[in-house]
């Protein structure tokens, strides 16, 4: 009897965030580089939470599978998607 094989793939992506935008949107600029527009201000991590939500929808994974690696208080960030 063969067991199921689970494969875990981890990737890191760069995201340039534009807070206080007119709409929430995620656009792939090039391979591994995205631009995220979010309607929330960059206060108390709210913009980071919204970007995590957009990435979750884009990659069809739960929000718990996305981690902010660097750039918590900067416009350019690195996220890890598991």
N, C-alpha and C positions, 0 to 999 in steps of 0.2 A: 504494500500500500504506500502510495506517495503522499507526502504532506504538502501543504501549501507553502509556496515560497513568497516571502514578503520582501519587497525591495523598497528601500528608503532613498529618495533622491533629495539632496539639499542643494539649493542654489542661492546665490547672493545677487541682489539687484540693486542698482542705484536709482534713487528717486529724487527728482527736483520738485519741491512742493511750493505751490502758489496759494497761500491762504487768502481768505476774504474774497474769493472769486464769486462770480455770478452763479456758477453751478458746480456740482461735484462731477469730476471727469478724470479718467485715467487714460493716458495715451502712451503707447510705446514709441519712443523716438528712434531707438536703435536696439540692437540685441543687448539685453541686460540693462537698458537705461530707459526709465519712464519719466513722464511729467504728470504730476497729480495736481489738479485744481480742486480746492475744497472751499466750501462756503463758510466754514468756521474760522475764527481768529486763532492765531498761534499762542493760545494761552492755556496753561495748566495741562498741556498734552492733548488738548482736544483735536488739533489738526493731525497729530500723529495717530490718534485713534481712528479718525475718519480715513486716513490713508490706509491704515491696516484693514479697515472695512472694504475699501475699494480694491485692494490687492486680493483680499479673500474672495470677493466676487469674481475678479478677473481670472484667478487661478483655480477657482472652484474647490477651495480648501477651507476648513474652519479657521476662524480668526486666531485660534490657539496655535495654529501651524505657522504663524507669521511672527517674527521677532525683529524688533528694531535693534540693529547691531551698533550703529554709530550715527551721530548727527541729530540727537534728540532736540537740541535747541538751534539747529541750523536748517537752512532751506534744502541743502543737499544731504540726503540720508542714505544709509545702506540698510537694507532689510534682508533677512534670511527667510526663505520659504522652504518648509519641510514637507 
